[in-house]
Amino acid sequence: MSKKIRVRFAPSPTGGLHIGGVRTVLYNYLFAKQHGGDFILRIEDTDQTRFVSGAEEYIYETLSWCGLEPDESPKKGGAFGPYRQSERKDSYRKYAEQLVNEGKAYYAFDTSEELETKRKNVANFQYNIASRIEMKNSLTLDQDNVKKLLSENVPHVIRIKMPTDEEIKFTDMIRGEVAFNSSQVDDKVLLKADGMPTYHLAVVVDDHLMQISHAFRGEEWLPSAPVHILLWRYLFGEENMPQWAHLPLILKPDGNGKLSKRDGDRLGFPVFAMDWTDPKSNEKTTGFKERGFLPEAFINMLALLGWNEGSEQEIFSLKELIEKFSMERVHKGGAKFNYDKAKWFNHEWIKKFPVASFQLPVEILLKDNGINIDDPKKFEKVLELVKDRCTLLTDFVPQSSFFFQSPESIDVSAIQPKWDEKKNRFFIELIRAYEFINPWQHDDLEKEFKEIAAASQIKPGDVLLPFRIMLVGGKFGPGVFDIAAIIGKEETIKRITHTLQLLK
């Protein structure tokens, strides 16, 4: 690899970024950084009819949250700009015209109505080797007529002229040798009537001008590969073509087809990295970030959806992924998405990380739920105490809110069936004893609790659950004496007293 490694991610700003797109970014990024290369973000906004306001900014925010910052982009700039295809519009026509002049492409004057009629009358209609001779184009019209139509600015497109019965093959870094028969590929539009290039022309021209060395993209682009191979040969020479890799699909949990946003809605999990609100429909789609995922866990999970190192290791930092990633170990087959496994990764990262690394997002979550943190040391202690119980960052809200405010409700129904006067007297005695404890700390609280239980001829286990419910409102939370130690004497006694009133 003597040539400078330059890879790119080229999304269309048409909506939220699916996890399949983020994984494509990740694999590009890992490959580039492993080889001391550059990762480029290029916005492919040639289809203005599908442009969605805010989608480009959303892409930047997503990559920033994931820690996958591009070396060159529309926002950052670089030596190979502009990085938005709409701003490169004038650079494409000359290549399309060159292909026409060389007999490798042609003008097509068919109207959208004429094409629609064909599609209605001919099942699975394709504009290809077989049908092009029946259409209105520069291959079927005489030269004078073509010149006249062009001089009158009659709307037209430029289509590639696929050769007859030619084998087009290339080597894919994941799949090995891939071959297509040219007669089975339709004559794709290269330049649209509005002068904008289609993806097929723009991707080849831009990859050449930006000196892209490796083109990694989703498997769904494999059927378009023969068109791109021919364009490279025709325009720039096959020897200058980047190396290709077509990444496997991310599949539905049952393995039947590509994972879609609809599947996420149906099954209750996110398929976008971050929240996305469609500006047209105002429909909101929840992202992994807002669901409570750490970016490190999200990236770790995505890396292993289609790649493995060959060992039993599952937890990888971004640095480790850069060191160990290889395109040769990317799977050919699709990877089933498993949301439970995704949450497992997040739980492992929460346990692994020092609490300071996620203190701020949890503080924001608590604030959104009406809880303000005014004691940072206490907050840190609470996070440390409950983090092993939290799978998502959002779990910190129910698992820690009771440390900062009295529970809104007490599950007395869980206490009442086994409640009696003996237990009532136990807690009255416990309040009296706790009023005199100083210093207020875990071991002394537990010792006093057990001594009063013994004196009352009650098993400690029979009053521990009621005590927990009094302090947190339900049957959850860390060690009950840890809770009491942190919330303090006054609050502990207040909560016991309040619950005893409810049990009368």
N, C-alpha and C positions, 0 to 999 in steps of 0.2 A: 504494500500500500504506500508507494512512494508519493502518489498524488495526494494533495491536501484533502482531508476528509471534510466534506460539506454535505449535510443532510438537511431536509426541510420537511415541515408540516404545512400543508396548504389547505386549510379549511375554507368552506364557504360560510359567510355570515348570515346563516338562514335560521338560526335558533340556538337552543341550548346545546352544550357539548356532551355528547353521549360518551359513556366510559370507553367504548371502542376507540373513539377518537383520542381520548386521553392516553390510552395504552399505546396508540401509534406514536404520539408525542414522546412517551416514555422510552420506547424502544429506539427511536431516532436519537433522543437525547443521550441515552446510555452509550450507544454505539459511538456517537460523536465524541463524548467526553473521554471514553476509554482510549480513543486514538488521537487525543489532542486536537480534535476537529471543531467545526462550528455547527451549531444548530440554528437553522433559519426558520422564522415564521413568515409565511407569505399568505396574504389574504386573496382568495380566488373569488372575486366578486363580479365575475363577468356576466352572470345571469341576474340582471337588475330586477327581473320580475319576482325573484325569490328573496331579494334583499330584505332583511329585517332590522329595523332600528335597534341599536343597543347590543346586537349580537357580537360585533367585533370587540367592543369593550369587555363583554362577558368572557370572551376567549382569553384576553389579557389577564383578567382577574382570576380565572380558573388556573392558568399556567403559573401565575404568581403564588396562589395558595398551595399548589402542588410542589412549588420549589423548582420548577422546570423553566427557568427564564431563558428566552432565546438570546443568541448573540447578536442577531440582526432581525429587525422587524419593522413594520410601518411606524411603530411608536418609538423605537430605539434608533432606527436608521441603519446605515451601513454603506459599504462601498459598492453594493450591487443594486441599489434602489432604483426607482421606487418599488416598494414591497406590496403594493395593492395593484392587482391586475387592471382595474379600471383606470389607473393612472398610467398604464403602459399600453393603452389601447392602440396608439399610432404605430407601435413597433411590430404588430402582428400581421397587418395586411400585406406587407411586402413579402413575407414568407409564404402566405397563402397564394399570392399572385405568382410568385416564383414557381410554385407547384403546378399552377394552371399552365404557365408558359412551357413547362417541361412535360406536360401531358400526364401529370401524376395527380391532378385534381381538375375539377371542372365547375363552371357556373351552373346553378340550378335555379330556374325561374318559377318553379311550381308555387302556386299560392297555397296558403294554409287551408283554404276551402277545397282545393283540388286534392291536397294530401289527405284531408279528412274523408273525402269521398272514396278515395282509394282504400283507406283503412276500413271503411264500412263495407265495401264490396269485395275486398280480398282479405280472407282470414290470415291473421299474423303477417300482415303486409310489412315488408322491409324494402327500403330503397337500396338496392344492391345490384350485383352483376346482372341478374336475371331481369329485374324490373326497370333499370335505368333507361333501357332502350325505348320504353313506352312513355317516358316522362319528358317534361319540357326543360331541356338543359343544353349546354353547349356541345354535348356529344350527339344530340339528335337534331338540333337546329343548324341551318347553314351559317357560315361565318358572318355573312352580311347581316343576317337577322340578329345574331348574337351582338355584333357591334352596335346595331341600332338600339337594342334593348338596353345595353350598357350606357350608351350616350344619352338615352332618355331617363336614366337613373331608375329604371324599373327595379323594384325590390328583388333581391336575389341572395342566395347563399353560395358559399364555396364548399364543395364536398370532396373528400378524398376519393380517388378512383382506385378501388381495391383491385389488384391484379387477379387474373384467372388461375385458379388451381395451383397456387404457389404455397409451398410450406414455409411458414414463418416460425422460427424457433429462437429461443433464448434460454440462458441459464438463470434460474431463480435460486437465490442463496438458501432458501428453505426447501423448495420442491424439486431442485435439480433441473434437468432439461424439460422445457415445456414447449409443445408444438401446436400450431394452429394451421388449418387450411384456409387460405385467403378467400376462397369462394363462399365460405360460410360466414363471412364477416360483412356487415352492411357498410355502405358508403357514408361514413359519419360526416356530419356537418363540421367544418373547421372554422368558418367565419360566418357569423349570422348576418341577417339583413341590416341590423343596426350598426354593423361594423365591429361589433364585439366578437372576440374569438370564443369558441367553445373551450371547455376544459381540455379537449384532446390536443388542440393546437397550442394553447397557452402553456400547458404543463411542459411540453417538449421545448418550446422556445425559451421559457423562463428557466427551466432546469439547465439549458445550455448557457444562457447568458449569465446565470448566477453560479456557474461552474459546480453544479451539484454532482457529487461523486457517487452517491448511493441513494436510490429512491425506494423507500419503505412505505408501503401503503396497504390498505385492507384488501382481503381476498376478493371482495366484490368488484375490484377494478381489474381482475385477471382477464375477463372477456374483452376489455379494451386494450390489453397489452399489444396485440398484433398491429393495431392502428398506430400506437405510439412507437413501436419498433420500426415500422415503415417510415414514419415521419423522421425519426432519428437518422435512418439510412439516407433518405432523400435529401434532408436539409443539412445535416452536420457530419454524416459518416458514422457507421456503426462503431468504429473504434473509439469514438468520443462519448458513447452512450454510458450512462451510469449503470452500476450494478443494481439489479432488482431483487426485491424480496416482497412477497405478498403474504401478509400476516393472516393467521387463521381468524375466523369469526369468533366473537363471544356469543355463546348460545344461550337459549332459554334454560332454566333449571332442569327441565326434562330432556334437554338435548335436541328438541324438535324445532329447528330454525333459529334464526338470528334474534338475539335479545333486543326487544324494542321498548320504547317508553310505555306503550300500551301494556306490555307484560308487567312492568314495574307498577303501574297503576292497579292492575288486576291483582297482583300478588303482594302488594304492600311494601315494596322496597324502591329505593332511588336508582335511576340509571344515568342521571346527570351528576357531574362532580359537585356543582353548586346549584342553589335555587335559581330557577329561570321562570320569569313571568313573560308570557307571550304578549307583546304590546298590542296585537290585533284583537285577540280573544280575551285578554286579561287572565287567561288560565295560568295558574301557578303550578310549577313542578318542583317538588322538593329534591334537594341535592344531598350528597353524602356529607358535605361540610355541615349543613344545617341539621342533619339527622344526628350529628354528634360524632363524626369521624375525625380522627387526627390525620393530617395530610401524609404523615409518615406511614401510617397503617394503610391508608388508601392506595398509596404508591406501591407498597409492599405487596398488597393483595393483587393489584393490577399486573405487576411484573410476573407473578406466578400463574396468571390466567393465560397460559399459552407458552410458558417457558419454565424450565427448571434447570438447576445447576448440576444435577446428577447426584446430589447428596441428600441427606435427610433434613438438612437445614431449611427452615421455613421463614424465619425472621431475618430480614435483610434491611440494613440502612441504605440510603441512597448511595453513600460512598461504597458500600460493599457491592451493591448492584452494578455500579460503574466498573468495579474491579472484575466481577465474575460473569457479567452478561456476555453471551455470544449468540449471534444470529443462527449459528449451526444447531443450537439446542432449542430453538423455537419450534414448536410442534406444527406438523402439517395440518392435523385435524383441529376442529373447533374446540373451544374450552367452555364447559358448562359453568354458568354463573351460579354461585352458591352463597346466598345472603348470610346464612348462619356462619359459614366459613369467613366471610368478610368481617362479621362482627367479632369472630374469634381473633382475627388479626388485630382489630382495634383494642380488644381487651388485653391482649398481650403487650401492646405498645403502651397502654395506660399503666399497666403494672411495671413495665420496664423504665418508663420515663420518670425523672424527678418531677415532683408536683409543680415546681416553678415553671415548667415548660408548657403547662396547660392551665395555669392559675388564671390568666386573663380571660380566655374564652369562657371558663366556668363562672367567673365573676360576672361576666356580661349576661350569661344565661340566668344566673340567680337574680340579677338586677331586673331582667325582663319579667321575672316572676315576683317582683315586688320586694326583693330582699337585698338590702344594701350592706356591704361589708365594710365595717369601720375598724376592725382589728386584724391586720394582715397576719400577725403571728398565730392567732387563733385559727384563722382561715387555713393557713398552711398545715396546721396540726390536724384540722378536720379532713382536709383533702388526703393527707397521708393515711389517716385512719380508715377512710371509706373507699380509696381508689381501687382496691382489689375486688370490690363488690360492684364496680361500674364497668359495663361493657361499652357504653357510649357516653360521650361527654354529657349528654342530656340526662343520663342516669344520676349525675351528681346533684341534680335539683331535688328529687325526692330523697336521695340518700344523705343529703347534708343540710337541707333547709331547716330542719327541726333544731339544729345547733344554734340558729340565729333568730328564730322566732318560735313561739309556742305553736304546736300543731293546731290546724284549723278545726280538726275534729278528732275525737277519741273513739276507737272501735270498742266501745263498752260491751257490745254483743259478744266479743271474744273473751271477755272476762266474766260476765254474769253467770253463765251456767255452773261454774265451780266456785262462785263467790259466796262467802259466808261471813259471819260475825267475827270468827277467829282471824280471818285474813284482814278484815277491816281494822281490828285492834292492832294487828302486826304493823300495818302502815301508819297508824297513829303513833305507835311507839317509835317507828323508824323516823318519823318527822321530828319527834322530841330529841332523839339521839343525834340526828344529823345537824340539828341546830347548834350543837356544842362541838362538832368536829372542826378542828383547826390544827394543821393545814388541811385544806380540802383536796384530797388526792385519792387516786384509784384504789390503792391497797387498803387504806383506812376505811373507805366507803364499803368495800367488799367485806372486810373483817367485821365491821359493825352490823352489816346486813345479815351475815351468817350467824352471828352471836344472838341477835334478836330472834331470828328464826328458830334457833335451837331452844332458846328460853321459852318461845311460844309453842314449842313442840310441832313445828311446821318444817317440812322439807324445803330447803332453799329453792329447789327447782319448781315448787308449786307457787311461789310468789315472784319468781324472776320474770315470767311472761307478763303478769299484770304490771310489774314495775316497768318493763320495756314499753308496754302500750301506753302507760301513763306519760312516759317521757317523749315518745316519738309519734304516738297516735295509732300505731299498728304493729304487726308482727314482722318487723324488719329492722335493719340497722346493725352497726357493729356492737362490740361488747358494751353491755348496759352500764357498767361502772366507768368505762371510758367516756360514755356520753354524759353521765352525771358529773364527772370530773371537769369536763370542758364547759358545760352550760352553767356550772357554778351552783353554789348552795341555795341562793335565793330562788333561782329559776327551778331547780330540782324540787324543792319543797312546795313551790307554787303549783307545779304540774301535778304532784301527788295529791295535794289538797283539792285541786280542781276536779280530778277524776273521782275522788272519794265523794264529792258532792253529787256527781252524775250517777254514782252507784247507789245512792240512797233510795 
